[in-house]
Amino acid sequence: MPRGRSRHSGQYGEFWPGYVDVLSTLLLVFTFLLSIFMLAQYFVTQESSGKDAALRRLNRQIAELTNLLSLEKGKSKSVEDELATLQATLASLREENTRLTGLLAEKDQAIQGGQARISALTSDLEEQTKISNEALAKVDLLNQQLLALRRQIAALNEALEASERKDQEAQDRIKDLGQRLNAALARQVQELQRYRSDFFGRLRELLKDRKDIRVVGDRFVFQSEVLFPSGSAELTPEGLAAIDQLATAILELERTIPPEINWALQVDGHTDSRPISSYQFPSNWELSTARAISVVRYLISRGVPPNRLVAAGYGEFQPLEQGTDEESMRRNRRIELKLTNR
């Protein structure tokens, strides 16, 4: 500067003002300050931008924290509910624990009793084992006896088979004899039927004038009034005459029937349904039987062999007629004669 002033002074003399230096200095200072201001403004702007970004980050963090707080509050509610549930469960578990403790005590007692029972059973088992050993020895002995018994059974089976063979042969013979016997019986029945026809024909001829005596099927029927008074088993004179004729026919029959035919004359007494009750005949059973016996006894007295006669009483229980009129009653009161094989 002094050189400048010197130069200017040299050129212009003493006319360079002093304020120009001052203004120059002020201008330089102003430029320097303006540069510093601009530089400070730049840094302030940068710092402000950084703070806004930091503020936005803080706001975002605050929002996130708010959301997290809401979530934590919800979780806290769930945790409280879960805690209440767990507390209730804990109370139930405590009660169950108390119950199980009681059951455990009971089971301990039961176990103690079971142990005592086991001890008793062990003693019993030892005793049973001892008995079992004895039983096994007996089983061995029984097996030996069983073996011997099986041998005996085998021998008996052989004997039985032999006996069965003989029995079968006997059965075959019996069957053959049965067939022969049946054939012989059939022949005898046929012959007896022929003699029965002859016998009934002879009786019809002898008693042809009697209308109150008839043939019903294979039976010769006398009405009771012909032979007996009412309620009595004593033969009337008319009845004795009829039985005499019957005896004659039987004796003639006996002479004609071959000895191998085993025949018999069955005399059946029947009454009506009117009840009878007396000292001699308490019921119709006794009356019907007594009448049949009276006929048989008289036939025996007339020479008919007793082994050829059979007497039976049926009371009112085998009627010919079901009616209750007098004619039905009369027909039911009867003596029937039937020639049969024994």
SVG drawing of the C-alpha trace seen along z (x, -y; Angstrom):
<svg xmlns="http://www.w3.org/2000/svg" viewBox="-138 -17 145 199">
<polyline fill="none" stroke="black" stroke-width="0.4" points="0.0,0.0 2.7,-2.5 4.2,-1.5 0.9,-2.1 0.6,-5.4 4.1,-6.1 3.3,-5.2 0.2,-7.1 1.9,-9.9 4.5,-9.8 1.9,-9.9 -0.8,-12.0 1.2,-13.8 -0.7,-14.3 -4.3,-13.8 -4.9,-9.9 -7.5,-10.1 -7.1,-8.0 -10.7,-6.8 -10.2,-4.6 -8.0,-2.4 -10.6,-2.3 -13.3,-1.4 -11.2,1.3 -10.5,2.7 -14.3,2.6 -15.1,4.2 -12.7,7.0 -14.0,7.5 -17.6,7.4 -16.7,10.0 -15.0,12.1 -18.0,11.9 -20.4,12.6 -18.5,15.7 -18.5,16.7 -22.3,16.1 -22.9,18.1 -20.8,20.9 -22.6,20.7 -26.0,20.7 -24.9,23.8 -24.0,25.6 -27.2,24.5 -29.2,25.6 -27.5,29.0 -28.0,29.3 -31.7,28.4 -32.2,31.0 -30.6,33.6 -32.8,32.6 -36.0,32.9 -34.9,36.4 -34.2,37.3 -37.6,35.9 -39.3,37.9 -37.4,41.0 -38.5,40.2 -42.1,39.9 -41.9,43.2 -40.4,44.8 -43.0,43.2 -45.8,44.6 -44.1,48.0 -43.8,47.8 -47.5,46.8 -48.5,49.9 -46.2,52.1 -47.8,50.6 -51.3,51.5 -50.1,55.0 -48.5,55.3 -51.7,54.1 -53.7,56.8 -51.1,59.4 -51.3,58.2 -55.1,58.7 -54.7,62.2 -52.0,62.9 -54.4,61.7 -57.2,64.0 -54.7,66.9 -53.5,66.2 -57.1,66.3 -57.6,69.6 -54.3,70.9 -55.3,69.9 -58.6,71.7 -56.8,74.8 -54.3,74.5 -57.2,74.6 -58.7,77.6 -55.3,79.3 -54.9,78.6 -58.3,80.2 -57.4,83.2 -54.1,83.4 -55.9,83.5 -58.2,86.2 -55.4,88.2 -53.5,87.9 -56.5,89.5 -56.7,92.2 -53.0,92.7 -53.4,93.2 -56.2,95.7 -54.1,97.5 -51.3,97.6 -53.6,99.3 -54.8,101.6 -51.3,102.4 -50.5,103.3 -53.6,105.5 -52.6,106.9 -49.1,107.7 -50.6,109.5 -52.9,111.3 -49.9,112.1 -48.1,113.6 -51.1,115.7 -51.4,116.8 -47.7,117.6 -48.2,119.9 -51.2,121.4 -49.2,121.8 -46.5,123.6 -49.0,125.9 -50.7,126.4 -47.4,127.1 -46.8,129.8 -50.2,131.2 -49.6,130.9 -46.4,132.9 -48.3,135.6 -51.1,135.4 -48.6,135.8 -47.3,139.0 -50.9,140.2 -51.4,139.2 -48.5,141.3 -49.9,144.2 -53.3,143.5 -51.8,143.4 -50.3,146.8 -53.6,148.1 -55.3,146.4 -52.9,148.1 -53.8,151.4 -57.5,150.5 -57.2,149.6 -55.7,153.0 -58.6,154.6 -61.0,152.4 -59.3,153.5 -59.8,157.1 -63.4,156.4 -64.0,154.6 -62.8,157.6 -65.0,159.8 -67.9,157.3 -67.3,157.3 -67.4,161.1 -70.6,160.9 -72.1,158.3 -71.4,160.5 -73.1,163.4 -75.9,161.0 -76.3,159.9 -76.6,163.5 -79.1,164.0 -81.0,160.9 -81.1,162.2 -82.4,165.5 -84.9,163.7 -86.0,161.5 -86.5,164.6 -88.4,166.2 -90.4,163.1 -91.3,163.0 -92.2,166.7 -94.1,166.0 -96.0,163.1 -96.8,165.2 -98.0,167.9 -100.0,165.4 -101.5,164.0 -102.5,167.5 -103.9,168.1 -105.8,164.8 -107.2,165.8 -108.1,169.2 -109.6,167.6 -111.7,165.3 -113.0,168.3 -113.8,170.0 -115.3,166.8 -117.6,166.7 -118.5,170.3 -119.1,169.6 -121.3,166.6 -123.1,168.5 -123.7,171.3 -125.0,168.8 -127.3,167.2 -128.7,170.6 -129.2,171.4 -130.6,168.0 -132.4,167.2 -135.7,166.8 -134.4,164.1 -134.8,160.6 -133.1,159.0 -129.8,160.7 -127.7,159.3 -124.3,159.2 -122.5,155.9 -119.2,156.0 -117.1,158.8 -119.1,159.0 -122.2,160.9 -124.5,158.6 -127.0,159.8 -129.3,157.1 -129.0,157.0 -132.7,157.5 -132.4,160.9 -130.0,162.1 -130.4,160.1 -133.1,158.3 -132.7,154.5 -129.8,153.6 -128.8,157.3 -126.0,159.6 -128.1,162.8 -129.0,164.6 -132.7,165.0 -134.1,168.4 -134.4,166.9 -130.8,165.8 -129.6,169.2 -131.3,170.8 -129.5,168.3 -126.2,169.0 -126.8,172.7 -127.0,172.3 -123.9,170.2 -122.0,172.8 -123.0,175.5 -121.7,173.4 -118.4,172.7 -117.9,176.4 -118.5,177.3 -116.0,174.5 -113.4,175.9 -113.5,179.2 -113.0,177.7 -110.3,175.1 -106.7,176.6 -104.8,176.7 -102.0,174.4 -104.5,171.5 -104.5,169.7 -108.1,168.3 -110.3,166.9 -113.9,165.7 -114.0,162.2 -117.2,161.3 -117.7,157.6 -120.3,156.0 -121.8,152.6 -124.4,150.4 -126.3,147.3 -125.4,143.8 -127.9,143.9 -125.8,144.0 -126.2,146.9 -125.1,146.9 -125.9,149.8 -124.1,151.9 -123.4,154.7 -122.7,152.3 -121.3,148.9 -121.1,147.9 -121.8,149.1 -118.2,150.4 -119.0,153.1 -122.4,153.9 -120.9,154.3 -118.0,156.4 -120.2,158.6 -122.5,159.4 -119.6,160.4 -118.2,162.6 -121.7,164.2 -121.7,165.2 -118.2,166.5 -118.9,168.6 -122.0,170.2 -120.1,171.0 -117.5,172.7 -120.2,174.7 -121.4,175.8 -118.0,177.3 -116.2,174.3 -112.5,174.3 -111.7,171.3 -108.5,170.6 -110.6,169.8 -112.7,167.1 -112.0,163.4 -114.4,161.2 -114.3,157.3 -116.5,154.5 -116.7,151.1 -119.5,149.4 -121.3,146.7 -118.1,145.4 -118.3,147.2 -121.9,146.6 -123.3,147.7 -125.7,144.8 -125.1,141.2 -128.7,140.3 -130.5,140.3 -133.9,141.6 -135.1,144.9 -134.3,146.8 -130.7,145.6 -130.3,146.5 -131.7,150.0 -129.2,150.6 -126.3,149.5 -127.2,152.0 -125.6,155.1 -123.3,158.1 -120.8,158.5 -119.0,161.7 -115.9,161.4 -113.8,164.3 -110.1,163.2 -106.6,164.6 -104.7,164.3"/>
</svg>
